[in-house]
């Protein structure tokens, strides 16, 4: 039982870590937390001229 | 990156985005509705076309009578150019055509499937239809509208007021990019390189599509002059009023702030060639 729980915990940790690394845009998250004067402007566009 | 102009409008209004490239009439309509945004620069000139099915019956503008044509938004220059071209051929787009609004990435597929007879759209969708062999350009916007404008850079008024330096950096960068893309002897080389990195890293489209759009011919899309000019916008406002998407004309100063374009005067093209680490 203990082995199964450790395996599940390891799997969840690995998946969570992979999600944070691959799917979360940390630059955007950090930018939103900067003082307004230091934030990069977000510029929206669509793939058309 | 967004897939349609209505979503951009919402993101701008909610301050999720502080600036946006959007079709000029939408920016004017937003301002007319009291949304605190201003146009500060243009994205490009030309680069829109009306495309019909290559094996279809439409060979002249007058053949569009009774057909279905897709436009990106009722607040778009792509819609206004249809009105202008139809009027030049003695037709009224309101009565003689059925216009439908469609997100730009969907139009080429809709044309190929026969769901629409034509579309009026910015690049690279006319190029996509041409390369795919199912579409043919009926006319480019420049044939009916000299100095045609499609997308403009819109910035929230609070950002203009609080962070004018940041807006100037943004406008300077666009001005220098435009000069780089239109640099005389190097224009083709620069455009081919831009097609490659924009296609792969920004638009997520096949670079060959953008290569076609940017070089076939080389002036299919132009990147100067990008300063917002009064006459160009008065033409758009008048057409918006005439075609029923704006109640009354609003003055140029109310929706355009020219100071950043003036600040970008005299800027030079980026010094950058493929393989350089950064642009200077």
Contacts between the chains, C-beta under 8 A, distances in Angstrom:
chain1	res1	chain2	res2	distance
A	36	B	162	7.2
A	36	B	163	7.8
A	37	B	162	7.8
A	37	B	163	6.8
A	41	B	18	4.5
A	41	B	19	5.4
A	41	B	159	6.8
A	41	B	163	7.7
A	41	B	166	5.7
A	41	B	167	7.7
A	41	B	170	6.3
A	42	B	16	6.9
A	42	B	17	4.7
A	42	B	18	5.5
A	42	B	19	7.3
A	43	B	17	6.9
A	43	B	18	7.4
A	43	B	19	4.6
A	43	B	20	6.6
A	43	B	21	7.3
A	43	B	153	8.0
A	43	B	170	7.1
A	44	B	2	5.6
A	44	B	8	4.6
A	44	B	11	5.5
A	44	B	12	6.6
A	44	B	17	4.1
A	44	B	19	7.3
A	44	B	20	3.9
A	44	B	21	7.0
A	44	B	22	7.8
A	45	B	1	6.3
A	45	B	2	7.0
A	45	B	8	7.8
A	45	B	20	7.1
A	45	B	21	4.5
A	45	B	202	7.9
A	46	B	1	6.8
A	46	B	2	4.9
A	46	B	3	6.2
A	46	B	4	6.6
A	46	B	5	6.9
A	46	B	8	6.8
A	46	B	21	7.6
A	46	B	104	6.2
A	46	B	105	8.0
A	47	B	1	6.3
A	47	B	3	8.0
A	47	B	104	7.5
A	47	B	105	6.8
A	47	B	124	7.7
A	47	B	202	7.6
A	47	B	203	4.0
A	47	B	204	7.2
A	47	B	205	6.1
A	48	B	72	7.5
A	48	B	104	4.5
A	48	B	121	7.1
A	48	B	122	4.4
A	48	B	123	7.0
A	48	B	124	7.3
A	48	B	125	6.8
A	48	B	151	7.5
A	49	B	43	7.1
A	49	B	44	5.5
A	49	B	47	3.8
A	49	B	48	7.4
A	49	B	122	4.3
A	49	B	123	4.4
A	49	B	124	7.3
A	49	B	150	6.4
A	49	B	151	6.6
A	49	B	213	7.2
A	49	B	221	5.4
